[in-house]
Structure formats: structure tokens, C-alpha cells
Amino acid sequence: MSEQASRDDIRSSITQIDRELVDAIARRTALVEAIVDEKVRSGLPVRDRDREQAVLREAVERGKAQGVPQELVEQIFHALFDNSIQLQRTRFDSMRDADLNEASVAYLGGPGSYSHIAAQKIFARRNANVVPSAKRDFVSIFRAVETGEVDYGVVPIENTTTGSINEVFDILLEGRTRIAGEFMLRVDHCLIGKASGSGRITRVFGHPQALAQSRRYLAGHPEIETHMSSSTTRALERLLEEDDTAAAIGGEDAAKLFGFDILAHGVGDHEQNITRFIVLARDSKLPARGVECKTSMMFTTRDDPGALVDALTGFRDNGINLVKLESRPIAGNPWEEMFIMDVEAHLDDPKLRDSLTTLEAHTREIKMLGCYAADRIDRVRVD
């Protein structure tokens, strides 16, 4: 047998194993669906961390016995766990709808914008098509949801690099929409253009957030002028009108969509750049009790010394984790502040209800913004 024939036989065997892996994952996913149905009937929690840890530990030990690195086994099983958890959450969360085949969704910008990508990913989890309704500003997105023009809205609300998007918070607090879900999108900013390299670039277009998150790269190229655009989509549309000395800041998916080249990867200031998007709805169901939830709210404290500390003691005493607490000025009331808070708890949890009773005793106003499934998955580990 020739060396080429031997190599072809080995590759053929690898291909067969790869196909068997995919078939096994499909069978596993079907069994997860069956587990979901049982959990729905029994009211069991979505996650069983003890079970996940036992499965992972057995897989790691089995891998070690056959020379498979622990890190590789953990990566594979964490991906399987993540997929199973997300699959189950879609059956239990605020947006659950067994008959959902498509959803009209309002978002900022158009094709290629990060909001467009987030919307596609959110509803792909539900096997639902997105009927897009691109908007030029955040106010239009909220209005479209409130008037029933669309089923949902998707807006960015905070970023790990630049912090909260205050305009979105302000509109959310003033409006009638509710948070029905969240989605964490990892952002990898790229320099996008027509040229074969970045050396000829003299100007860059981008959304203000994208430009702000790429300050270090841009500061290292003082010859480049920056131009703000209303969205990533608009920045790329502008790029279509320019010559090859212009570029834009955007994602790789956007570059492919518009047929542009990637001139430089990773131009963002931080590798761990994650934008949190929220899903807006006119009305939303409460998630099933078995889902790990966040509850978001706004409150203003009484004008008493220590009022904020006193207001939060119920959450401490009940062991409820605060994942966000941020102050915002109250329009029309100089030097007075309101507080935005996210807690890890279901709105119907008796411990949260008790904590809210304490909160009410020390506040002037509380506005509930939504109770919804948390998107982040804390992964189990083995020693």
C-alpha cells in the first residue's frame, strides 16, 4: 500500500468517527428534549449541578485512562452542557412559546450591526425566524414594541468595557415595556475595509460605542480620523461610498455580509469585550420557577441617613446575590439619585418577596423592570 493510500485510509476513518460524533450529539440532544418534557411535568429545576459534575468527573477519568487531555474533555462537555441548558431555558423562560415560528424584532441599525447579530442568535435558539424591523434610534425601538408594531425589541444595555448605555436605561424607566430576556454577545472589533492592509487608511467610520471601545488602537494611529455613524450598518454603508483609504469598525460577520476585507483583527481595547443585550416585550410571562433568573428593578430611597444600606439588608439576610447596583440622576430633581438593581432570584421566590418587603420600607418608589432567565452559565468544575 502506498503512503498516499495509507494516509487516505486514515483520513477516511477519522471522517467516519467525526460523523459518529455528530450522530451521537444528535441522539444526546433528543434525550435532552425528553428530559425537558419530564421537568415541565414535574416542576424540576432546569439545572442539576451535581449531575453535571458527576458526568464531567467520569468523562475526565475515562479520558485520562485513554490519554485524552483533561482540558479537551472539559471543553467538549462544557459545550454539551451549555447547549443543553440553553435548550431547556427556551422551554421555561419568559419568551416561551411552543408555536413560535417567527418573530418581528426591532433593533438598531440594519444588516451587520451587532444588534442584528444578537437578535439572530437569540431567536435561532428558538428555531424561530426573525422578521427584521431596523430602526435608527433607541426611542423608535421602544415605541415599536409599545405600539405592537413588532413582537420584540433587542437593545444593548451595557458593555464590559464602556459600562452602561444610559440612554437605554432612561427610556426603559420612562416607558411601558418589560425585560423578557437577556443575551451576552462577545464582541471582537475588526478594522474593515477594501484595501489589502491597514497602512493606507486615513479615516475610520463607526458607531460611537465601537469607536470608544477601540481607543487604544486608534490612539496608536494618529493619522486616522474618526467619524461617528448612527450604527455599524450605517458605517459600512458609508464605506461603500468611499475609496480604499477609508475603513470601519465592526465584526467579522458584518464584513462578510458586505463583502469587505478584514484589515486587522482584535482592534478593541479588551479581549473580554462583552455586550449585554436585553429583549423588550409589551407583556411577558414569568419564567418557570426552575429557571435561574434575574429580576431587575428601579427604586428611590427615602432621604434618611443610611437608607440605602437599610433598604438592602433584606437581600443580604435572605442570601440573594446583587449582580448590579447603579445610581442614576433623577431628571428634574437636581442631586437626587435613583438606583437600578439586578438580583439573582425569581420574582415569586419567597426570599425575594421578603427582601422586597424590607426594600419597600425604606424607599419612596419601586418599579419592576422584568423577571427573566439569566443568560450567563456558571460552569461546573472537577478537582
C-alpha positions as CSV (number, residue, x, y, z in Angstrom):
1,M,0.0,0.0,0.0
2,S,1.4,3.4,-1.0
3,E,1.9,6.1,1.6
4,Q,-0.8,8.2,0.0
5,A,-3.3,5.3,0.1
6,S,-2.5,4.7,3.8
7,R,-3.0,8.4,4.5
8,D,-6.3,8.4,2.7
9,D,-7.5,5.3,4.7
10,I,-6.6,7.0,8.0
11,R,-8.4,10.2,6.9
12,S,-11.5,8.1,5.9
13,S,-11.5,6.5,9.4
14,I,-11.3,10.0,11.0
15,T,-14.2,11.2,8.9
16,Q,-16.3,8.2,9.9
17,I,-15.5,8.9,13.6
18,D,-16.5,12.6,13.1
19,R,-19.8,11.6,11.6
20,E,-20.4,9.2,14.5
21,L,-19.7,12.1,16.9
22,V,-22.3,14.3,15.3
23,D,-24.8,11.5,15.3
24,A,-24.1,10.9,19.0
25,I,-24.6,14.6,19.8
26,A,-27.9,14.5,17.9
27,R,-29.1,11.5,19.9
28,R,-28.0,13.2,23.1
29,T,-29.9,16.3,22.2
30,A,-33.1,14.2,21.5
31,L,-32.7,12.7,25.0
32,V,-32.3,16.2,26.5
33,E,-35.6,17.2,24.9
34,A,-37.2,14.2,26.6
35,I,-35.7,15.3,29.9
36,V,-37.2,18.8,29.3
37,D,-40.7,17.3,28.9
38,E,-40.3,15.4,32.2
39,K,-39.1,18.6,34.0
40,V,-42.0,20.5,32.7
41,R,-44.4,17.9,34.1
42,S,-42.6,17.6,37.4
43,G,-41.6,21.2,38.0
44,L,-38.0,20.3,38.5
45,P,-35.1,22.9,38.2
46,V,-33.5,23.3,34.8
47,R,-30.0,22.6,36.1
48,D,-28.7,19.8,38.2
49,R,-25.2,20.8,39.0
50,D,-24.4,17.6,41.0
51,R,-25.4,15.6,37.9
52,E,-23.3,17.8,35.6
53,Q,-20.3,17.5,37.9
54,A,-20.6,13.7,38.2
55,V,-20.9,13.3,34.4
56,L,-17.8,15.6,33.9
57,R,-15.8,13.8,36.5
58,E,-16.5,10.4,34.9
59,A,-15.6,11.7,31.4
60,V,-12.4,13.2,32.6
61,E,-11.3,10.0,34.3
62,R,-12.3,8.0,31.2
63,G,-10.3,10.4,29.1
64,K,-7.2,10.2,31.3
65,A,-7.3,6.4,31.1
66,Q,-7.0,6.7,27.3
67,G,-4.6,9.6,27.1
68,V,-7.1,12.3,26.3
69,P,-6.1,15.6,28.0
70,Q,-8.5,16.8,30.7
71,E,-8.8,20.3,29.2
72,L,-10.1,18.8,25.9
73,V,-12.6,16.7,27.7
74,E,-13.8,19.6,29.8
75,Q,-14.1,21.9,26.7
76,I,-16.3,19.3,24.9
77,F,-18.5,18.5,27.8
78,H,-18.9,22.2,28.8
79,A,-20.1,22.9,25.2
80,L,-22.6,20.0,25.5
81,F,-23.8,21.2,28.9
82,D,-24.2,24.8,27.7
83,N,-26.2,23.7,24.7
84,S,-28.5,21.5,26.9
85,I,-29.0,24.3,29.4
86,Q,-29.9,26.9,26.7
87,L,-32.2,24.4,25.0
88,Q,-34.1,23.8,28.3
89,R,-34.2,27.5,29.2
90,T,-36.1,28.3,26.0
91,R,-38.9,26.0,27.2
92,F,-39.1,27.6,30.6
93,D,-38.3,31.3,30.2
94,S,-40.4,34.5,29.8
95,M,-40.4,34.2,26.0
96,R,-41.5,30.5,25.8
97,D,-44.0,29.8,23.0
98,A,-44.3,26.3,21.5
99,D,-45.9,27.8,18.4
100,L,-43.3,30.5,17.7
101,N,-42.0,30.1,14.2
102,E,-41.1,33.7,13.5
103,A,-40.9,36.9,15.4
104,S,-40.9,40.5,14.3
105,V,-38.0,42.2,16.1
106,A,-36.9,45.8,16.2
107,Y,-33.2,46.6,16.6
108,L,-30.7,49.4,16.0
109,G,-29.2,49.7,12.6
110,G,-29.6,47.1,9.9
111,P,-27.8,44.0,8.5
112,G,-24.4,43.6,10.0
113,S,-25.0,45.6,13.2
114,Y,-24.2,44.0,16.5
115,S,-27.9,44.3,17.4
116,H,-28.8,42.5,14.2
117,I,-26.4,39.7,15.1
118,A,-27.7,39.5,18.7
119,A,-31.3,39.3,17.5
120,Q,-30.5,36.5,15.1
121,K,-28.7,34.4,17.8
122,I,-31.4,35.0,20.4
123,F,-34.2,33.6,18.1
124,A,-32.1,31.0,16.5
125,R,-32.1,29.3,19.9
126,R,-35.9,29.0,19.5
127,N,-35.7,27.8,15.9
128,A,-37.6,31.0,15.0
129,N,-37.0,33.2,12.0
130,V,-36.5,36.9,12.6
131,V,-38.7,39.4,10.7
132,P,-36.4,42.4,11.0
133,S,-37.5,45.9,11.7
134,A,-34.4,48.0,11.6
135,K,-34.6,51.4,13.5
136,R,-32.4,54.4,13.5
137,D,-32.5,55.1,17.3
138,F,-33.4,53.5,20.6
139,V,-36.6,55.6,21.0
140,S,-38.0,54.1,17.8
141,I,-37.3,50.6,19.1
142,F,-39.2,51.1,22.3
143,R,-42.1,52.8,20.6
144,A,-42.4,49.9,18.1
145,V,-42.7,47.4,20.9
146,E,-45.2,49.6,22.9
147,T,-47.5,50.1,20.0
148,G,-47.5,46.5,18.9
149,E,-45.7,47.2,15.6
150,V,-43.3,44.4,16.5
151,D,-43.3,41.4,18.9
152,Y,-40.0,42.2,20.5
153,G,-37.2,44.7,20.6
154,V,-33.5,44.0,21.1
155,V,-31.2,46.7,22.5
156,P,-27.7,46.8,24.1
157,I,-27.8,47.9,27.7
158,E,-24.3,47.6,29.0
159,N,-20.8,46.6,28.0
160,T,-17.9,45.3,29.9
161,T,-15.6,48.0,28.5
162,T,-17.6,51.1,28.4
163,G,-20.3,50.4,31.0
164,S,-24.0,51.1,30.9
165,I,-25.8,52.7,28.0
166,N,-27.6,55.5,29.8
167,E,-30.0,56.4,27.0
168,V,-31.4,52.9,27.0
169,F,-31.9,52.9,30.8
170,D,-33.6,56.3,30.7
171,I,-36.1,55.2,28.0
172,L,-36.7,51.9,29.8
173,L,-37.5,53.6,33.1
174,E,-39.9,56.0,31.4
175,G,-41.7,53.5,29.1
176,R,-44.1,50.6,29.5
177,T,-42.0,47.8,28.1
178,R,-40.6,44.9,30.2
179,I,-37.4,43.0,30.0
180,A,-38.2,39.5,28.7
181,G,-34.7,38.2,28.3
182,E,-31.0,38.9,28.0
183,F,-28.2,37.8,25.8
184,M,-24.4,38.2,26.2
185,L,-22.6,38.8,22.9
186,R,-18.9,38.6,22.8
187,V,-17.6,41.5,20.6
188,D,-14.5,41.2,18.5
189,H,-14.0,44.6,16.8
190,C,-12.2,44.4,13.5
191,L,-10.8,47.1,11.1
192,I,-12.9,46.5,7.9
193,G,-12.1,48.0,4.5
194,K,-11.4,47.5,0.8
195,A,-7.6,47.7,1.0
196,S,-5.2,44.7,1.4
197,G,-3.7,46.2,4.5
198,S,-4.3,48.9,7.1
199,G,-1.3,51.1,6.1
200,R,-3.2,53.3,3.7
201,I,-6.2,54.0,6.0
202,T,-6.7,57.7,6.7
203,R,-10.3,57.7,8.2
204,V,-12.5,55.3,10.1
205,F,-16.3,55.2,10.4
206,G,-18.0,53.5,13.4
207,H,-20.8,53.6,16.0
208,P,-19.7,55.8,19.0
209,Q,-19.6,52.7,21.2
210,A,-17.4,50.8,18.8
211,L,-15.0,53.8,18.4
212,A,-14.9,54.2,22.2
213,Q,-14.1,50.5,22.7
214,S,-11.2,50.8,20.2
215,R,-9.5,53.9,21.7
216,R,-6.1,52.3,22.1
217,Y,-5.8,51.1,18.6
218,L,-6.9,54.4,17.2
219,A,-4.6,56.4,19.5
220,G,-1.7,54.3,18.1
221,H,-2.6,55.6,14.6
222,P,-2.9,59.4,15.0
223,E,-3.0,59.7,11.2
224,I,-6.5,58.2,11.2
225,E,-9.5,60.5,11.5
226,T,-12.6,59.0,13.2
227,H,-16.2,59.6,12.0
228,M,-19.2,58.6,14.0
229,S,-22.1,56.8,12.5
230,S,-25.6,56.0,13.9
231,S,-24.9,52.3,13.7
232,T,-22.4,49.7,12.4
233,T,-24.7,49.2,9.4
234,R,-24.5,52.9,8.5
235,A,-20.7,52.9,8.9
236,L,-20.5,50.0,6.4
237,E,-22.9,51.7,4.0
238,R,-20.8,54.8,4.2
239,L,-17.7,52.6,3.4
240,L,-19.4,51.5,0.2
241,E,-19.3,55.1,-0.9
242,E,-15.6,55.7,0.0
243,D,-12.3,54.7,-1.6
244,D,-9.8,52.2,-0.2
245,T,-8.3,54.8,2.2
246,A,-11.4,54.5,4.4
247,A,-12.3,51.8,6.9
248,A,-14.9,50.9,9.5
249,I,-15.0,49.3,12.9
250,G,-17.3,46.2,13.0
251,G,-17.5,42.5,13.4
252,E,-16.3,39.8,11.1
253,D,-19.8,38.7,10.3
254,A,-20.6,42.2,9.2
255,A,-17.5,42.3,6.9
256,K,-18.6,39.1,5.2
257,L,-22.2,40.3,4.8
258,F,-21.0,43.5,3.0
259,G,-18.1,41.8,1.1
260,F,-15.3,43.7,2.8
261,D,-11.9,42.6,3.9
262,I,-10.6,42.3,7.4
263,L,-7.6,44.7,7.6
264,A,-6.9,44.0,11.3
265,H,-8.4,41.7,13.9
266,G,-8.8,42.5,17.6
267,V,-8.7,46.3,17.5
268,G,-10.8,46.6,20.6
269,D,-9.2,47.7,23.8
270,H,-10.0,44.5,25.7
271,E,-10.1,40.8,24.7
272,Q,-13.0,40.1,27.1
273,N,-15.4,42.6,25.5
274,I,-19.0,41.5,26.0
275,T,-22.1,43.5,25.3
276,R,-25.3,42.6,27.3
277,F,-28.5,42.9,25.2
278,I,-32.0,42.8,26.6
279,V,-35.1,41.6,24.9
280,L,-38.1,44.0,25.2
281,A,-41.7,43.0,25.2
282,R,-45.1,44.6,26.0
283,D,-46.0,41.8,28.3
284,S,-44.1,38.8,29.3
285,K,-44.8,35.6,31.3
286,L,-42.8,34.9,34.4
287,P,-40.2,32.2,33.8
288,A,-40.9,28.8,35.3
289,R,-39.6,28.6,38.9
290,G,-37.0,26.0,37.8
291,V,-35.1,28.6,35.7
292,E,-32.2,30.5,37.1
293,C,-33.5,34.1,36.9
294,K,-32.6,37.7,37.2
295,T,-35.1,40.3,38.4
296,S,-34.5,43.9,37.5
297,M,-35.9,46.9,39.2
298,M,-35.6,50.7,39.9
299,F,-36.0,52.3,43.3
300,T,-35.5,55.6,45.0
301,T,-34.7,55.7,48.7
302,R,-36.1,57.9,51.4
303,D,-34.0,60.9,52.3
304,D,-32.7,59.4,55.5
305,P,-29.1,58.6,56.7
306,G,-28.3,55.0,55.9
307,A,-31.5,54.5,53.9
308,L,-29.7,52.6,51.1
309,V,-27.9,50.3,53.4
310,D,-31.1,49.6,55.3
311,A,-33.0,49.0,52.1
312,L,-30.6,46.3,51.0
313,T,-30.4,44.4,54.3
314,G,-33.2,42.0,53.3
315,F,-31.3,40.8,50.3
316,R,-28.2,40.1,52.5
317,D,-30.3,38.3,55.1
318,N,-32.0,36.2,52.5
319,G,-28.8,35.3,50.7
320,I,-29.8,36.9,47.4
321,N,-27.0,38.0,45.2
322,L,-27.0,41.5,43.8
323,V,-25.3,41.4,40.4
324,K,-25.9,45.1,39.5
325,L,-26.4,48.2,41.6
326,E,-26.0,51.5,39.8
327,S,-27.2,55.0,40.6
328,R,-28.7,57.3,38.0
329,P,-29.7,61.0,38.4
330,I,-33.4,61.8,38.6
331,A,-34.4,64.2,35.8
332,G,-35.9,67.4,37.2
333,N,-34.6,66.7,40.7
334,P,-31.1,68.0,40.9
335,W,-28.6,66.0,43.1
336,E,-31.2,63.3,43.7
337,E,-30.5,59.7,42.6
338,M,-32.4,56.6,41.7
339,F,-30.9,53.1,41.8
340,I,-31.0,50.3,39.1
341,M,-30.6,46.9,40.6
342,D,-30.4,43.3,39.2
343,V,-30.7,40.4,41.6
344,E,-30.3,36.7,41.0
345,A,-33.8,35.4,42.0
346,H,-37.2,34.6,40.7
347,L,-39.9,37.2,41.4
348,D,-42.1,34.6,43.0
349,D,-39.3,33.3,45.3
350,P,-40.4,33.8,48.9
351,K,-37.0,35.0,49.9
352,L,-37.1,37.7,47.2
353,R,-40.6,38.7,48.3
354,D,-39.4,39.1,51.9
355,S,-36.4,41.2,50.7
356,L,-38.8,43.4,48.7
357,T,-40.9,44.0,51.8
358,T,-37.7,45.4,53.5
359,L,-36.9,47.4,50.4
360,E,-40.4,49.0,50.4
361,A,-40.0,50.1,54.0
362,H,-37.0,52.3,53.1
363,T,-37.9,53.5,49.6
364,R,-40.3,56.1,48.0
365,E,-40.8,54.2,44.7
366,I,-40.1,50.8,43.2
367,K,-40.6,49.9,39.6
368,M,-40.2,46.3,38.4
369,L,-38.5,46.2,35.0
370,G,-38.7,42.4,34.4
371,C,-38.0,38.9,35.6
372,Y,-36.3,36.7,33.0
373,A,-33.9,33.8,32.5
374,A,-30.2,34.7,33.1
375,D,-28.1,34.1,30.1
376,R,-24.7,33.5,31.8
377,I,-23.9,29.9,32.6
378,D,-21.5,29.3,35.5
379,R,-19.7,26.1,34.6
380,V,-19.1,23.2,36.9
381,R,-15.5,22.1,37.6
382,V,-13.7,19.0,38.7
383,D,-10.8,18.9,41.0
